[in-house]
Amino acid sequence: MNVLGFKAHGKVMTGQGRIDAVLEQPDTVVVCELKYHSKTKTSTLLRHAIKQIHEKNYYGKYVGKGKKIILLGLAFSGKEVGCRMDALES
């Protein structure tokens, strides 16, 4: 991630829980939630990941800092991998 210009932070604590990863660039923050379950569909895991980011307001500390905020869910189920990216509307 450093080669791509991101500053990576893992297991970032908030008042609501722990963010799996945060990737920062000067003008962008990517809040990442990872989910794994061997028998659950990746689409279900992705919905849960994005829902958790919203419910726990993981992006809250980055709002109002003039950066674009992207929510990223990553899901692993057996041999399947999925991702979902949503831009946080300001």
C-alpha positions in Angstrom: 0.0 0.0 0.0 2.9 2.3 0.7 4.0 2.0 -3.0 0.5 3.2 -4.0 0.9 6.2 -1.8 -1.3 5.0 1.1 -0.5 5.1 4.7 -1.9 1.9 6.2 -3.2 1.5 9.7 -4.5 -1.8 11.1 -6.9 -2.4 14.0 -7.7 1.3 14.6 -9.7 1.7 17.8 -12.8 3.9 18.0 -15.3 4.5 20.7 -17.6 1.9 19.0 -15.1 -0.8 18.2 -12.1 -1.6 16.1 -11.7 -0.8 12.4 -9.9 -3.6 10.6 -7.8 -1.2 8.4 -7.6 2.4 7.4 -5.8 3.5 4.3 -5.0 7.2 4.0 -3.8 9.5 1.2 -3.6 13.2 1.4 -7.1 13.7 0.0 -8.7 10.2 0.7 -9.5 7.9 3.5 -10.5 4.3 2.9 -12.2 2.6 5.9 -11.9 -1.2 5.5 -13.9 -4.0 7.2 -13.0 -7.6 6.4 -15.3 -10.6 6.9 -14.6 -14.4 6.7 -16.9 -17.3 6.9 -16.4 -20.6 5.0 -20.1 -21.2 4.2 -21.7 -17.7 4.0 -22.1 -16.1 0.6 -19.7 -13.3 -0.1 -22.6 -11.0 -0.9 -24.0 -11.5 2.6 -20.6 -10.9 4.2 -20.2 -7.7 2.2 -23.6 -6.4 3.3 -22.6 -7.1 6.9 -19.2 -5.4 6.5 -20.7 -2.2 5.1 -23.5 -2.2 7.6 -21.0 -2.6 10.5 -19.0 0.4 9.2 -22.2 2.5 9.3 -23.6 1.2 12.5 -20.4 1.7 14.4 -19.7 5.0 12.7 -16.1 3.9 11.9 -15.7 6.8 9.5 -16.8 9.5 12.1 -13.3 10.6 13.1 -12.5 11.4 9.4 -15.6 13.4 8.6 -15.0 17.2 8.3 -11.3 16.9 7.5 -11.7 17.7 3.8 -11.0 14.2 2.6 -13.1 11.9 0.4 -14.2 8.9 2.5 -14.5 5.5 0.9 -16.0 2.5 2.7 -14.5 -0.8 1.6 -15.9 -4.2 2.5 -13.8 -7.3 1.8 -15.3 -10.8 2.1 -13.8 -14.3 2.0 -15.9 -17.4 1.8 -14.2 -20.7 1.0 -12.4 -20.0 -2.3 -14.5 -16.9 -3.2 -13.4 -13.4 -2.6 -15.6 -10.3 -3.0 -15.3 -6.6 -2.4 -17.7 -3.6 -2.2 -16.7 0.0 -2.3 -19.1 2.8 -1.4 -18.3 6.6 -1.2 -19.6 8.3 1.9 -21.9 11.1 0.9 -20.9 14.3 2.6 
